């Protein structure tokens, strides 16, 4: 039976980035994913924020045009608020290509990536799969999504608060749109969150997300209704792809690590509870996870695992979690209309700009890396 230093379950961005960093540290790393192709089963829109693109190496040719303008629409869709930054704040990636790039980079670093292999369970380092022979792993990294099976098997915390999102992707005719992020605040179609339209230069991404228990009908019906007259939606043909899935918004989980393994990405709740963005936090926490894992396997000192502590990271989430609870409780279109009206003032616009364009969307993990050796992104 094969033995590996680290088994990473899930070949999303968090799993592949963690695997790359660990393999570059000389560890024997295996990644498994039940998908046979990383271009299938994509759940994210692929919106990268400026802060991520500044700090991490995402190939420019995989990104759409920069977006500096956000239009916030009330439920009536009348008189949206335009917020404009003097910098490119968002770019939408071709996520199938991003995953394939991350796959190649992880393998180039020395990690073995096995697709079409489904994780079944793990006990005392013995891991069973459907589609491959079992292995013995010194350490397991759960990068297997919002409803992580690895988390349950390792006795770690699990996500309990979710939005559910759905998106359709349409081709667009070249030159027919301008780079704008359209955000519709309407609890009838997106209770507790929003509907959106944004494009990557080749495709329009049209989506909605919200709390499932507050939706008046199924998410797919809500999405189709929204897409029928969504602002800024110009489709050259029918949808080429549908995406969707749960979005954890309860903040980083408290118990993220144990001597048998740890969690990254959505499995760790590494999603901004306010904006529901997960690409930036998954990369940042993967850096910390890789450093902690490598040091723990090198020394065997369990105290190292305390550096990967969700309780400490959650301290930065208090305000965002409070705002998330406020948004969750606003179910009346009239109340949302009034809230958008309040945002039209100077203070309201400053608050909205801070949320949409600010640099503090996720806790900085760099201070926790101070005395742990780790490769910096892009090296």
Buried (B, 14 or more C-beta within 10 A) or exposed (E): EEEBBBBBBBBBBBBBBBBBBBBBBEBBBBBBBBBEEBBEBBBBBBBBBBBBBEBBEBEEEBBBBBBBBBBBBBBEEEEBBEBEBEEBBBBBBBBBBBBBBBBEBBBEBBBBBEBEBBBEEBEEBEBBBEBBEBBBBBBBBBBBBBBBBBBEBBEBBBBEBBBBBBBBBBBBEEEEBEBBBBBBBBBBBBBBBBBBBBBBBBBBBBBBBBBBEBBEEEBEEBBBBBBEEBBBBEBEEEBEBEBBBBBBBBBBBBBBBBEBBBBBBBBBBBBBBBBBBBBBBBBBBBBBBBBBBBBBBEEEEEEBBEBBBBEBBBEBBEEBBEBBEEBBEBEEBEEBBEBBEEBEEEEBBEBBBEBBBEEEBBBBBEEBBEEBEBBEBEE
